[in-house]
Amino acid sequence: MANDYEKRLLRVLDYVYDNLDGDLSLDTLADVAALSRFHFHRVFTAVTGEPVAHFIRRVRLHRAGLELLSSDAPVADVAAKMGYDNARSFSRSFRDAFGRTPSEFRAHAQPVPPLRLGTSGETQMYDVKIEDQPARRLGVIDHRGPYIQIGEAFEKAGSTVMARGLGPHLGAMLGIYFDDPENGAAEDLRSAAGFEMDETAEITPPLREVRLEGGKHAILTHTGPYTGLAQAYKYLFGEWLATAGEMPREAPPFELYVNTPMDTAPDDLVTLIGVPLL
């Protein structure tokens, strides 16, 4: 079962994600956790591995990056939405984190729309291999809503396993995506975020156990910002399947994250998309 500190920290994670432009002072977050300010900061840092201020900054800048790539809102509006008092301080923090100003990041990282029939040019190609994958046991946190917002579920999963001391039992970090985002409302999309776990690890709420069958898979390697994954899926389920002579199994695709935005620039992120095959 979830221990007391774990429940308190999950409340804080929920609060931060829901109030990026609000009051995220230590006093407020300590009240959310129902801990003294002194004990709250010590507990949070010990469990998550980073100070509260670093966590808030990272979440704000990560969400800002998604906002820059998914909308044409002015930089000043994005800064205000993420809780920055002025666009200048936001731009400075963003450049320190990503190596580019917000405007440069938006111009450089915006994924190119996939090629449509009747247009000229070339479709982006990806490395796809057919491989046997092992069966996997996962501990996950469920997410409902736009896939691009699954980061909150990953934060909760990571904080939970660290609070329980499960680090030695963890393997790869994975996301499972149960619905086709092209065939349904974004708010209804079902996904799950978590970690591969060995058989000795206890998986209890709020974590949920999921088992992925092993066997034959198509594995696509995507390098770059997560916002480009939608294009990679279209290539894999469109052009590649049409020419490879393979048929997908009745099982959801997964994403295996070779590295993470915590210590990797967006252009260098490596994600493996796995599709079970018959």
GIGIGI-V555601 format. One record per backbone hydrogen bond with DSSP energy under -0.5 kcal/mol. CO is the residue of the C=O (numbers start at 1). NH is the residue of the N-H. E is the energy in kcal/mol with one decimal. If there is no record, write none. Layout:
BEGIN
CO,NH,E / CO,NH,E
END
This chain:
BEGIN
3,7,-2.1 / 4,8,-2.0 / 5,9,-2.5 / 6,10,-2.3 / 7,11,-1.7 / 8,12,-1.5 / 9,13,-2.5 / 10,14,-2.3 / 11,15,-2.2 / 12,16,-2.7 / 13,17,-2.3 / 14,18,-1.8 / 15,19,-1.0 / 16,19,-0.9 / 19,22,-1.9 / 22,24,-0.8 / 25,29,-2.6 / 26,30,-2.7 / 27,31,-1.9 / 28,32,-2.2 / 29,33,-2.2 / 30,34,-0.8 / 30,35,-2.5 / 31,34,-0.5 / 36,40,-3.2 / 37,41,-1.9 / 38,42,-1.7 / 39,43,-2.8 / 40,44,-3.0 / 41,45,-2.4 / 42,46,-2.2 / 43,47,-2.4 / 44,48,-2.7 / 45,49,-1.9 / 51,55,-2.1 / 52,56,-2.7 / 53,57,-2.3 / 54,58,-2.6 / 55,59,-2.6 / 56,60,-2.7 / 57,61,-2.6 / 58,62,-2.5 / 59,63,-2.6 / 60,64,-2.3 / 61,65,-2.3 / 62,66,-1.8 / 63,67,-2.3 / 64,68,-2.6 / 65,69,-1.8 / 66,70,-1.8 / 67,71,-1.0 / 74,77,-0.6 / 74,78,-2.0 / 75,79,-2.8 / 76,80,-2.1 / 77,81,-2.2 / 78,82,-1.6 / 79,84,-2.7 / 80,83,-1.4 / 86,90,-1.7 / 87,91,-2.8 / 88,92,-2.2 / 89,93,-2.3 / 90,94,-2.8 / 91,95,-2.5 / 92,96,-2.1 / 93,97,-1.8 / 94,98,-2.8 / 95,99,-2.3 / 101,105,-2.9 / 102,106,-2.4 / 103,107,-2.1 / 104,108,-2.3 / 105,109,-2.7 / 106,110,-1.1 / 116,119,-1.8 / 126,128,-0.7 / 127,221,-2.2 / 129,131,-0.6 / 129,219,-3.2 / 131,133,-0.5 / 131,217,-2.6 / 133,215,-2.7 / 136,138,-0.5 / 136,212,-2.7 / 137,197,-3.2 / 138,140,-0.5 / 138,210,-2.1 / 139,195,-1.9 / 140,208,-2.5 / 141,193,-2.4 / 143,191,-2.5 / 146,149,-1.8 / 147,150,-2.0 / 149,152,-1.2 / 150,153,-0.7 / 150,154,-1.7 / 151,155,-2.3 / 152,156,-2.2 / 153,157,-2.6 / 154,158,-2.8 / 155,159,-2.5 / 156,160,-2.3 / 157,161,-2.4 / 158,162,-1.8 / 159,163,-2.3 / 160,164,-1.5 / 161,166,-2.8 / 162,165,-1.2 / 166,169,-2.1 / 167,170,-1.6 / 169,198,-1.7 / 172,196,-3.0 / 173,257,-2.3 / 174,194,-2.4 / 175,255,-2.8 / 176,178,-0.5 / 176,192,-2.0 / 177,253,-0.7 / 179,181,-0.7 / 180,183,-2.2 / 185,188,-1.6 / 186,189,-1.3 / 189,145,-2.4 / 190,178,-2.0 / 190,179,-0.8 / 191,143,-3.0 / 192,176,-2.6 / 193,141,-2.8 / 194,174,-2.3 / 195,139,-2.3 / 196,171,-2.9 / 198,201,-1.3 / 202,204,-0.6 / 204,207,-1.8 / 208,140,-2.6 / 210,138,-3.4 / 212,136,-2.3 / 215,133,-3.1 / 216,277,-2.9 / 217,131,-2.5 / 217,219,-0.5 / 218,220,-0.6 / 218,275,-2.3 / 219,129,-2.2 / 220,222,-0.6 / 220,273,-2.6 / 221,127,-0.6 / 222,271,-2.9 / 225,228,-2.0 / 226,229,-1.9 / 228,232,-1.4 / 229,233,-2.5 / 230,234,-1.9 / 231,235,-2.0 / 232,236,-2.5 / 233,237,-3.0 / 234,238,-1.2 / 235,240,-2.7 / 236,241,-1.3 / 238,242,-2.1 / 239,243,-1.2 / 240,243,-0.6 / 240,244,-2.1 / 241,245,-0.9 / 241,246,-0.6 / 247,278,-2.9 / 249,251,-2.0 / 253,177,-1.9 / 254,274,-3.0 / 255,175,-2.3 / 255,257,-0.5 / 256,258,-0.8 / 256,272,-2.8 / 257,173,-0.5 / 260,263,-1.3 / 260,264,-0.7 / 265,268,-1.8 / 266,269,-1.2 / 269,224,-2.8 / 270,258,-1.9 / 270,259,-0.8 / 271,222,-3.0 / 271,273,-0.6 / 272,256,-2.8 / 272,274,-0.6 / 273,220,-2.5 / 274,254,-2.1 / 275,218,-2.6 / 276,249,-3.0
END
